[in-house]
Amino acid sequence: MTTHTFPHLLDPARFEGEVEGRPTALYLLRNARGMVVAVTNLGAKVLQIVVPDRDGALDDVALGYDRLADVITGSPSMGAFVGRYAGRIGGARFTLNGREHRLTPNAGAHCTHGGPRGARHRAFDATQTNAHTLQLRHRFLSAEDQFPGTLDLALTYRLTEDNALVIEHEAIALDEPGPASFTSHIYFNLDGVRQGQRIDSHVLHVPSAHEVLATGADGIATGERLSLDCHAHDLRTPQRLGALSDIDLSYPLAPPPTPGTQGTEARLCAQLHSPVSGRTLEVWTTEPLLQVYTAGQLGVAPKADLGKWGVQHRPRSAVCLEPQHFPNAPNCPALPQNNVAPGRPYRATTVYRFGTV
């Protein structure tokens, strides 16, 4: 157990407010080892993760904001739980069961991360049941986001005593079927975020991905897969991120070794390590794909994006490891589909487990 303390926890009073008539708040999850996770119900965003380094010193390893106003005006994906469909849907449209659905574009001509009325922008109903558990709920309506059907989402953040953040969700269709894919968009920097360090020294390993999805214009998945043999971003052996160009790629994960366990048992999909701090991060998931993003577009807008302690968010100051379903799958019949229908809920678990070496 660490004897260190962290003096810079986010202040819940700075997140009290209202968005679209719904109250906002900040919730602090803690375990006995000193780990703290701060979550706002606006977008179910993880804004702070405090964990020890190899010497037991606590620091914040997740980019975020320290007041509600900045959450509203800053990067909408920062720490968010993304949905109802993660990633880009090309042309902001798709056809399901012979009916075309036109979505609201929010990334040029495309729809990304559920559109302008997606989970990133909505205030969830939230209940903190104990010191280490937060439960959140949201109802997605077709009239608001143009996706088919009404979808109820139940989301749980749970902090364990072995320094793992467990994220579980269940999405239930109440009427007609529709596609869904949720993911956590936490921005990690295992060296701490107070000084604005880059993640160049971090080493990333994605052992069970042998392909990436091919993309066309604007990064839209085409439905094709590319072998990682001789690929510049082959992560099947550990790679130092500073030696690689920017990554924003979808890595389909190999099926689990036990037949019939796909989607039911979490398996290790990524390992991240900082030789500087000694911190490690393991990502376990039941989802079939991992999106890896080294934040090459973070903070490139003319207006500075200022995070906690006034630190300016810059390109490659974090890495996102986002388990999810296949982006643009509704437009790519060759890719696995995830259509949620009444009586067929969509459940998934992702675990971010921190340690040291």
VOKOL-303965 format. One line per 4 residues: number of its first residue (from 1); their letters; for each residue x, y, z of N, C-alpha, C. Coordinates in steps of 0.2 Angstrom, whole numbers, plus 5000, padded with zeros to 4 digits. Example, Ala and Ser with C-alpha at 12.3 -4.5 7.8 and 13.67 -1.06 7.14 Angstrom:
1	AS	5066/4972/5039/5062/4978/5039/5066/4984/5039  5064/4989/5035/5068/4995/5036/5064/5000/5039
//
This chain:
1	MTTH	5004/4994/5000/5000/5000/5000/5004/5006/5000  5003/5011/4996/5007/5017/4995/5006/5022/5001  5011/5025/5004/5010/5030/5009/5010/5037/5006  5010/5038/5000/5011/5044/4997/5003/5047/4996
5	TFPH	5003/5053/4996/4996/5057/4994/4997/5061/4988  4991/5062/4985/4991/5066/4979/4987/5073/4980  4990/5078/4980/4987/5084/4983/4982/5088/4977  4982/5085/4971/4979/5089/4966/4972/5085/4963
9	LLDP	4968/5082/4968/4962/5079/4965/4957/5085/4963  4954/5083/4958/4949/5087/4955/4943/5089/4960  4941/5095/4960/4936/5098/4965/4929/5097/4962  4925/5092/4965/4918/5091/4963/4914/5098/4962
13	ARFE	4915/5103/4967/4911/5109/4966/4912/5112/4960  4917/5111/4956/4919/5115/4950/4915/5111/4944  4911/5106/4945/4908/5102/4940/4900/5102/4941  4898/5106/4946/4891/5107/4948/4888/5112/4943
17	GEVE	4883/5109/4939/4880/5114/4934/4874/5110/4931  4872/5112/4925/4867/5110/4921/4868/5110/4914  4867/5104/4910/4867/5104/4903/4861/5101/4900  4858/5105/4896/4851/5104/4893/4846/5102/4899
21	GRPT	4846/5106/4904/4841/5105/4909/4843/5099/4914  4848/5096/4913/4850/5090/4917/4856/5092/4921  4856/5090/4928/4862/5091/4932/4868/5088/4930  4874/5091/4932/4880/5088/4931/4884/5088/4937
25	ALYL	4889/5083/4938/4892/5082/4944/4899/5079/4943  4903/5078/4948/4909/5075/4947/4909/5069/4953  4911/5063/4951/4911/5058/4956/4919/5055/4957  4921/5054/4963/4927/5052/4964/4927/5044/4967
29	LRNA	4930/5040/4963/4931/5033/4965/4938/5032/4968  4938/5028/4974/4944/5027/4977/4945/5019/4979  4951/5017/4980/4952/5011/4983/4957/5012/4989  4958/5006/4993/4963/5007/4999/4970/5008/4997
33	RGMV	4972/5007/4991/4979/5008/4989/4981/5015/4987  4976/5020/4987/4977/5027/4985/4975/5028/4978  4973/5023/4974/4971/5025/4967/4964/5029/4967  4964/5034/4963/4958/5038/4963/4956/5039/4955
37	VAVT	4949/5038/4954/4947/5040/4947/4941/5045/4948  4942/5050/4944/4937/5055/4944/4933/5055/4937  4926/5055/4938/4921/5054/4932/4916/5059/4933  4915/5063/4927/4909/5067/4927/4903/5063/4923
41	NLGA	4897/5065/4925/4892/5062/4922/4890/5065/4915  4893/5070/4913/4893/5073/4907/4897/5069/4902  4894/5065/4898/4898/5061/4893/4901/5055/4897  4899/5054/4903/4902/5048/4907/4910/5049/4906
45	KVLQ	4913/5055/4907/4920/5056/4905/4924/5055/4911  4930/5051/4910/4935/5049/4915/4940/5055/4914  4940/5059/4919/4944/5065/4919/4951/5065/4923  4952/5060/4927/4958/5060/4931/4958/5052/4933
49	IVVP	4964/5050/4933/4966/5043/4936/4973/5044/4939  4973/5043/4946/4979/5044/4950/4981/5037/4952  4987/5035/4950/4990/5029/4952/4998/5030/4953  5001/5025/4957/5008/5026/4959/5013/5024/4953
53	DRDG	5019/5027/4954/5024/5025/4950/5028/5019/4953  5034/5018/4950/5038/5012/4953/5040/5014/4960  5041/5020/4962/5043/5022/4969/5037/5023/4974  5031/5022/4971/5025/5023/4975/5022/5030/4975
57	ALDD	5025/5035/4971/5023/5041/4971/5017/5042/4966  5011/5045/4969/5005/5045/4965/5005/5051/4960  5003/5050/4954/5002/5055/4949/4996/5054/4945  4994/5059/4941/4988/5059/4937/4990/5057/4930
61	VALG	4987/5051/4927/4989/5048/4921/4984/5049/4915  4979/5053/4916/4974/5054/4911/4973/5061/4910  4973/5063/4904/4971/5070/4902/4964/5071/4903  4963/5078/4905/4956/5080/4906/4955/5087/4908
65	YDRL	4950/5089/4910/4949/5096/4912/4947/5097/4919  4948/5103/4922/4947/5103/4930/4940/5108/4931  4936/5109/4926/4930/5112/4928/4925/5111/4922  4918/5112/4924/4913/5110/4919/4914/5114/4913
69	ADVI	4915/5120/4913/4915/5125/4907/4920/5122/4902  4926/5120/4904/4931/5117/4900/4929/5110/4897  4925/5106/4901/4923/5100/4898/4918/5101/4892  4914/5107/4893/4909/5108/4888/4912/5111/4881
73	TGSP	4917/5115/4882/4920/5119/4876/4926/5115/4874  4929/5110/4878/4935/5107/4875/4934/5101/4871  4939/5097/4870/4938/5091/4865/4933/5087/4868  4928/5085/4864/4922/5082/4866/4923/5074/4868
77	SMGA	4929/5072/4865/4930/5065/4866/4935/5064/4872  4937/5069/4875/4942/5069/4881/4939/5065/4887  4941/5058/4887/4939/5054/4893/4932/5051/4892  4929/5052/4886/4922/5051/4886/4920/5043/4885
81	FVGR	4914/5041/4887/4911/5035/4885/4907/5036/4878  4910/5033/4873/4908/5035/4866/4902/5031/4863  4897/5034/4860/4892/5030/4857/4886/5034/4855  4881/5032/4851/4879/5025/4851/4883/5021/4846
85	YAGR	4887/5024/4842/4892/5021/4838/4899/5024/4837  4904/5020/4840/4910/5023/4840/4914/5023/4833  4918/5028/4832/4921/5028/4826/4917/5032/4820  4920/5032/4814/4916/5035/4809/4912/5031/4805
89	IGGA	4906/5034/4803/4901/5031/4798/4901/5035/4792  4904/5032/4787/4905/5035/4781/4898/5038/4778  4899/5045/4776/4893/5048/4772/4887/5049/4777  4888/5048/4784/4883/5049/4789/4877/5046/4787
93	RFTL	4877/5040/4784/4871/5036/4782/4873/5028/4782  4868/5024/4782/4869/5017/4781/4862/5014/4780  4861/5008/4777/4855/5005/4776/4855/4999/4780  4849/4998/4784/4848/4992/4788/4841/4989/4786
97	NGRE	4840/4983/4784/4834/4979/4783/4830/4983/4777  4834/4986/4772/4831/4989/4766/4829/4996/4767  4831/4999/4773/4829/5006/4775/4835/5010/4776  4835/5016/4772/4841/5020/4773/4840/5025/4779
101	HRLT	4845/5025/4783/4845/5030/4789/4851/5035/4788  4848/5041/4788/4853/5047/4787/4854/5050/4794  4861/5050/4796/4863/5053/4802/4865/5060/4801  4866/5064/4807/4869/5071/4806/4876/5071/4806
105	PNAG	4879/5074/4800/4886/5074/4800/4889/5078/4805  4895/5076/4808/4899/5080/4813/4906/5080/4812  4908/5077/4806/4915/5076/4804/4916/5077/4797  4915/5083/4794/4915/5084/4787/4908/5081/4785
109	AHCT	4908/5076/4780/4902/5073/4777/4900/5067/4781  4904/5065/4786/4903/5059/4790/4900/5060/4797  4898/5055/4800/4896/5055/4807/4901/5051/4811  4904/5054/4816/4908/5051/4821/4906/5051/4828
113	HGGP	4907/5045/4831/4906/5044/4838/4899/5046/4840  4894/5044/4836/4887/5044/4838/4884/5051/4836  4888/5056/4833/4885/5062/4830/4885/5067/4836  4882/5073/4834/4882/5079/4839/4877/5077/4844
117	RGAR	4873/5072/4844/4869/5071/4850/4871/5064/4853  4877/5062/4852/4880/5056/4855/4881/5056/4862  4883/5051/4865/4884/5050/4872/4889/5056/4875  4894/5058/4870/4899/5062/4873/4896/5069/4875
121	HRAF	4890/5071/4873/4887/5077/4874/4882/5077/4879  4880/5071/4881/4874/5070/4885/4876/5069/4893  4871/5072/4897/4872/5071/4904/4868/5065/4906  4872/5060/4909/4869/5053/4911/4866/5054/4918
125	DATQ	4861/5050/4919/4859/5049/4926/4864/5045/4930  4866/5047/4936/4872/5044/4939/4870/5043/4946  4873/5037/4949/4872/5035/4956/4878/5032/4958  4882/5035/4963/4888/5032/4966/4885/5028/4972
129	TNAH	4886/5021/4971/4883/5016/4976/4888/5015/4982  4894/5016/4981/4899/5015/4986/4906/5019/4984  4911/5018/4988/4917/5022/4987/4920/5020/4980  4919/5014/4977/4922/5012/4972/4918/5010/4966
133	TLQL	4912/5012/4966/4907/5010/4960/4902/5016/4958  4902/5017/4952/4898/5023/4949/4893/5019/4944  4887/5020/4944/4882/5018/4939/4879/5024/4935  4879/5023/4929/4876/5028/4925/4871/5025/4920
137	RHRF	4866/5029/4918/4861/5027/4913/4860/5033/4908  4858/5031/4902/4856/5035/4897/4851/5032/4892  4846/5035/4889/4842/5033/4884/4843/5036/4878  4845/5033/4873/4846/5035/4866/4839/5035/4862
141	LSAE	4837/5041/4859/4831/5041/4856/4832/5043/4848  4829/5039/4844/4830/5040/4837/4828/5047/4835  4823/5050/4838/4822/5057/4836/4827/5062/4837  4832/5060/4842/4837/5064/4843/4844/5063/4839
145	DQFP	4845/5057/4838/4852/5055/4835/4851/5052/4828  4845/5050/4826/4843/5047/4819/4845/5040/4819  4848/5037/4824/4849/5030/4823/4843/5026/4824  4842/5020/4822/4835/5017/4822/4834/5015/4830
149	GTLD	4828/5016/4832/4826/5013/4838/4828/5017/4844  4825/5015/4850/4826/5017/4857/4831/5012/4860  4836/5015/4863/4842/5011/4866/4843/5013/4873  4842/5009/4878/4844/5010/4885/4851/5008/4886
153	LALT	4855/5012/4889/4862/5010/4891/4863/5011/4898  4865/5005/4901/4867/5005/4908/4875/5004/4908  4878/5008/4912/4886/5009/4912/4888/5009/4919  4893/5005/4920/4896/5004/4927/4903/5005/4927
157	YRLT	4906/5010/4931/4913/5011/4932/4914/5008/4939  4919/5003/4940/4921/5000/4946/4928/5000/4947  4931/5002/4953/4938/5002/4954/4939/4996/4959  4944/4992/4957/4946/4986/4961/4952/4988/4966
161	EDNA	4953/4983/4970/4959/4984/4975/4966/4982/4972  4966/4979/4966/4972/4978/4962/4973/4983/4957  4970/4989/4958/4972/4995/4954/4969/4994/4946  4963/4992/4946/4960/4991/4939/4954/4995/4939
165	LVIE	4953/4998/4933/4946/5002/4932/4942/4997/4927  4937/4994/4930/4932/4990/4926/4927/4994/4923  4925/4993/4917/4920/4997/4913/4915/4992/4910  4909/4991/4913/4904/4987/4910/4898/4990/4907
169	HEAI	4896/4988/4902/4890/4991/4899/4885/4986/4897  4878/4988/4897/4873/4984/4894/4869/4988/4890  4868/4987/4884/4863/4991/4879/4857/4987/4877  4851/4989/4879/4845/4985/4877/4841/4989/4872
173	ALDE	4839/4986/4867/4834/4989/4862/4827/4988/4864  4823/4994/4864/4817/4994/4867/4811/4992/4861  4813/4994/4855/4808/4993/4850/4812/4990/4844  4814/4994/4839/4817/4991/4833/4824/4990/4834
177	PGPA	4827/4986/4829/4835/4985/4830/4839/4990/4827  4845/4991/4829/4849/4996/4826/4857/4994/4828  4861/4997/4825/4869/4996/4826/4871/4999/4832  4876/4997/4836/4878/5000/4842/4886/4998/4843
181	SFTS	4890/5002/4845/4897/5001/4847/4899/5006/4852  4900/5004/4858/4903/5009/4863/4910/5008/4864  4913/5013/4867/4920/5013/4869/4922/5018/4874  4927/5017/4877/4930/5022/4882/4936/5026/4878
185	HIYF	4936/5032/4879/4940/5036/4875/4945/5040/4880  4948/5037/4885/4952/5039/4890/4959/5041/4886  4962/5047/4888/4969/5049/4885/4974/5047/4891  4978/5042/4889/4983/5040/4894/4990/5043/4893
189	NLDG	4993/5045/4898/5000/5046/4898/5003/5044/4905  5007/5038/4905/5009/5035/4911/5014/5039/4914  5017/5044/4911/5022/5048/4915/5019/5054/4919  5012/5054/4918/5009/5060/4922/5007/5065/4916
193	VRQG	5002/5069/4918/5000/5074/4913/5001/5081/4915  5004/5083/4921/5005/5090/4923/5010/5094/4919  5015/5090/4916/5020/5094/4913/5019/5094/4905  5014/5091/4903/5013/5090/4896/5018/5086/4892
197	QRID	5020/5081/4895/5025/5076/4892/5022/5073/4886  5026/5071/4881/5024/5067/4875/5024/5060/4877  5021/5055/4873/5021/5048/4875/5027/5044/4871  5032/5048/4869/5037/5045/4864/5040/5039/4868
201	SHVL	5041/5039/4874/5045/5034/4878/5041/5028/4879  5034/5029/4879/5030/5023/4880/5031/5017/4875  5030/5011/4878/5031/5005/4874/5024/5002/4873  5022/5000/4867/5015/4998/4866/5016/4991/4863
205	HVPS	5011/4986/4865/5011/4979/4863/5004/4977/4862  5002/4975/4856/4995/4973/4854/4996/4966/4852  4997/4961/4856/5000/4954/4854/4995/4950/4850  4988/4951/4850/4984/4946/4847/4981/4949/4840
209	AHEV	4983/4955/4838/4980/4958/4832/4985/4956/4826  4983/4953/4821/4987/4951/4815/4985/4955/4809  4980/4960/4809/4978/4964/4804/4976/4971/4806  4975/4975/4802/4972/4982/4803/4966/4983/4797
213	LATG	4961/4987/4799/4956/4988/4794/4959/4993/4789  4958/4992/4783/4960/4997/4777/4955/5003/4778  4958/5009/4776/4953/5015/4776/4954/5019/4770  4949/5022/4768/4949/5026/4762/4950/5034/4764
217	ADGI	4946/5038/4760/4946/5045/4761/4943/5047/4768  4946/5051/4771/4944/5054/4778/4945/5048/4783  4949/5043/4782/4949/5038/4787/4944/5033/4788  4939/5033/4783/4933/5029/4783/4935/5021/4781
221	ATGE	4933/5017/4786/4935/5010/4785/4931/5007/4778  4935/5003/4774/4932/5001/4768/4929/4994/4768  4930/4991/4774/4928/4984/4774/4934/4979/4773  4939/4981/4770/4945/4977/4769/4950/4976/4775
225	RLSL	4954/4971/4775/4959/4970/4780/4966/4970/4777  4970/4973/4781/4977/4972/4779/4981/4968/4783  4986/4964/4781/4990/4960/4785/4995/4965/4789  4997/4963/4795/5002/4967/4798/5009/4965/4796
229	DCHA	5010/4960/4792/5017/4958/4790/5020/4963/4786  5025/4966/4789/5029/4971/4785/5025/4978/4786  5020/4978/4790/5017/4985/4791/5021/4989/4796  5020/4996/4795/5024/5000/4799/5022/5001/4806
233	HDLR	5015/4998/4807/5012/4999/4814/5011/4992/4816  5015/4987/4815/5014/4980/4818/5016/4980/4825  5011/4979/4829/5012/4980/4836/5012/4973/4840  5013/4968/4836/5014/4961/4839/5020/4960/4843
237	TPQR	5025/4964/4842/5031/4964/4846/5031/4971/4849  5033/4972/4855/5033/4979/4858/5036/4984/4854  5033/4990/4854/5036/4995/4850/5036/5002/4854  5042/5006/4853/5042/5012/4857/5038/5017/4852
241	LGAL	5034/5021/4855/5029/5025/4851/5033/5031/4848  5038/5033/4851/5042/5038/4848/5046/5036/4841  5046/5030/4840/5050/5027/4834/5045/5026/4828  5038/5027/4830/5033/5026/4825/5029/5033/4823
245	SDID	5027/5033/4817/5023/5039/4815/5016/5038/4819  5012/5044/4818/5005/5044/4821/5001/5038/4820  4998/5035/4825/4993/5029/4824/4986/5031/4825  4982/5030/4820/4974/5030/4821/4972/5024/4817
249	LSYP	4972/5018/4820/4971/5012/4817/4966/5007/4821  4962/5003/4817/4958/4998/4820/4961/4991/4819  4962/4988/4825/4966/4982/4825/4961/4976/4827  4958/4972/4822/4954/4967/4824/4958/4962/4829
253	LAPP	4955/4960/4834/4958/4955/4839/4957/4948/4837  4962/4944/4837/4961/4937/4836/4956/4934/4840  4952/4929/4838/4947/4926/4842/4950/4923/4849  4946/4922/4854/4949/4919/4860/4951/4912/4859
257	PTPG	4956/4909/4863/4958/4902/4862/4953/4897/4863  4948/4899/4868/4943/4894/4870/4937/4895/4865  4935/4890/4861/4929/4891/4857/4922/4893/4861  4918/4897/4858/4912/4899/4861/4912/4905/4866
261	TQGT	4918/4907/4867/4919/4912/4873/4920/4920/4870  4919/4920/4863/4920/4927/4860/4914/4931/4863  4916/4937/4866/4911/4942/4868/4909/4940/4876  4912/4935/4879/4909/4933/4885/4915/4934/4890
265	EARL	4921/4932/4888/4927/4932/4893/4932/4938/4891  4934/4942/4895/4939/4947/4894/4945/4944/4893  4949/4946/4888/4956/4944/4886/4960/4950/4885  4967/4948/4887/4972/4954/4886/4972/4956/4879
269	CAQL	4972/4962/4877/4972/4965/4871/4978/4970/4870  4980/4973/4875/4986/4978/4874/4990/4979/4881  4996/4980/4880/5000/4982/4886/5004/4988/4884  5004/4993/4889/5007/4999/4888/5012/5000/4894
273	HSPV	5018/5002/4893/5023/5003/4898/5027/5009/4897  5029/5013/4903/5033/5018/4902/5040/5017/4906  5045/5016/4903/5052/5015/4906/5053/5021/4911  5051/5027/4910/5052/5033/4914/5049/5032/4921
277	SGRT	5043/5031/4921/5039/5031/4928/5039/5024/4930  5040/5019/4926/5039/5012/4928/5032/5010/4928  5027/5014/4926/5020/5012/4926/5018/5008/4920  5014/5003/4921/5011/4999/4916/5004/4999/4916
281	LEVW	5001/4998/4910/4994/4997/4909/4992/4991/4905  4988/4987/4907/4985/4981/4903/4978/4983/4902  4976/4981/4895/4969/4982/4893/4966/4975/4892  4961/4974/4895/4957/4967/4894/4950/4969/4892
285	TTEP	4948/4965/4887/4941/4967/4884/4938/4961/4882  4931/4961/4881/4927/4956/4878/4925/4958/4871  4927/4964/4869/4926/4967/4862/4930/4964/4857  4928/4965/4850/4932/4961/4845/4937/4965/4842
289	LLQV	4938/4972/4844/4943/4976/4840/4946/4981/4845  4952/4983/4843/4955/4989/4847/4957/4994/4843  4954/5000/4844/4957/5006/4841/4963/5009/4845  4968/5010/4841/4974/5013/4844/4975/5020/4841
293	YTAG	4975/5025/4845/4976/5032/4843/4981/5036/4847  4986/5038/4844/4992/5042/4847/4991/5049/4848  4985/5051/4847/4983/5058/4848/4986/5063/4844  4988/5061/4837/4991/5066/4833/4988/5072/4831
297	QLGV	4981/5072/4832/4977/5078/4830/4975/5082/4837  4977/5080/4842/4975/5083/4848/4978/5090/4849  4974/5095/4850/4976/5102/4851/4979/5105/4845  4977/5103/4839/4979/5107/4833/4975/5112/4831
301	APKA	4969/5113/4834/4965/5119/4832/4968/5126/4834  4967/5131/4830/4970/5138/4832/4969/5140/4839  4963/5138/4842/4962/5140/4849/4965/5135/4854  4970/5137/4858/4973/5132/4863/4968/5128/4867
305	DLGK	4969/5122/4868/4965/5117/4872/4968/5116/4878  4966/5119/4884/4970/5119/4890/4966/5114/4895  4970/5110/4898/4968/5105/4902/4969/5107/4909  4969/5102/4914/4971/5103/4921/4977/5107/4922
309	WGVQ	4977/5111/4927/4983/5115/4929/4985/5119/4923  4981/5121/4918/4983/5125/4912/4987/5122/4907  4988/5115/4908/4993/5112/4903/4989/5112/4896  4993/5114/4891/4990/5114/4884/4991/5107/4881
313	HRPR	4985/5105/4879/4985/5098/4876/4988/5099/4869  4993/5094/4867/4997/5095/4861/4997/5088/4858  4998/5087/4851/4999/5081/4848/5003/5076/4852  5001/5070/4852/5005/5064/4855/5007/5065/4862
317	SAVC	5003/5069/4866/5004/5070/4873/5000/5064/4877  4997/5059/4873/4993/5054/4876/4992/5049/4871  4990/5043/4873/4988/5037/4869/4981/5035/4871  4977/5033/4866/4970/5031/4868/4970/5023/4865
321	LEPQ	4967/5019/4870/4967/5012/4868/4959/5010/4869  4956/5009/4863/4948/5009/4863/4945/5003/4861  4944/4998/4865/4940/4992/4863/4933/4994/4861  4931/4991/4855/4925/4992/4852/4923/4987/4847
325	HFPN	4917/4989/4843/4915/4985/4837/4918/4988/4831  4917/4986/4825/4920/4988/4819/4918/4994/4817  4922/4999/4816/4920/5006/4813/4917/5005/4806  4912/5009/4805/4909/5009/4798/4906/5002/4796
329	APNC	4905/4998/4801/4902/4991/4799/4895/4991/4796  4891/4996/4798/4884/4996/4795/4885/4997/4787  4890/5000/4785/4891/5001/4777/4896/4996/4774  4898/4991/4778/4903/4986/4776/4901/4979/4777
333	PALP	4897/4976/4773/4894/4969/4774/4899/4964/4776  4906/4965/4773/4911/4960/4775/4913/4960/4782  4912/4966/4786/4914/4966/4793/4908/4963/4797  4910/4961/4803/4905/4959/4808/4901/4964/4810
337	QNNV	4894/4963/4810/4889/4968/4812/4887/4967/4820  4885/4972/4823/4883/4972/4830/4876/4976/4830  4871/4972/4828/4864/4975/4828/4861/4973/4834  4859/4978/4838/4855/4976/4845/4848/4976/4844
341	APGR	4845/4971/4846/4838/4970/4844/4834/4968/4851  4828/4969/4851/4824/4967/4858/4825/4960/4859  4827/4959/4865/4829/4952/4867/4836/4950/4866  4840/4954/4862/4847/4952/4861/4851/4958/4863
345	PYRA	4852/4959/4870/4856/4965/4872/4863/4964/4870  4867/4970/4871/4874/4971/4869/4877/4972/4876  4881/4967/4878/4885/4968/4884/4892/4967/4883  4896/4971/4886/4904/4971/4885/4907/4973/4892
349	TTVY	4913/4971/4893/4917/4973/4898/4924/4975/4896  4927/4980/4898/4934/4982/4897/4937/4984/4904  4943/4981/4905/4947/4982/4911/4954/4986/4909  4955/4992/4913/4961/4995/4912/4965/4994/4919
353	RFGT	4970/4989/4919/4973/4987/4925/4980/4991/4925  4982/4994/4930/4988/4998/4931/4993/4994/4936  4999/4995/4934/5004/4991/4939/5011/4995/4938  5016/4992/4940/5023/4995/4939/5028/4989/4938
357	V	5034/4991/4935/5039/4986/4935/5046/4990/4937
//
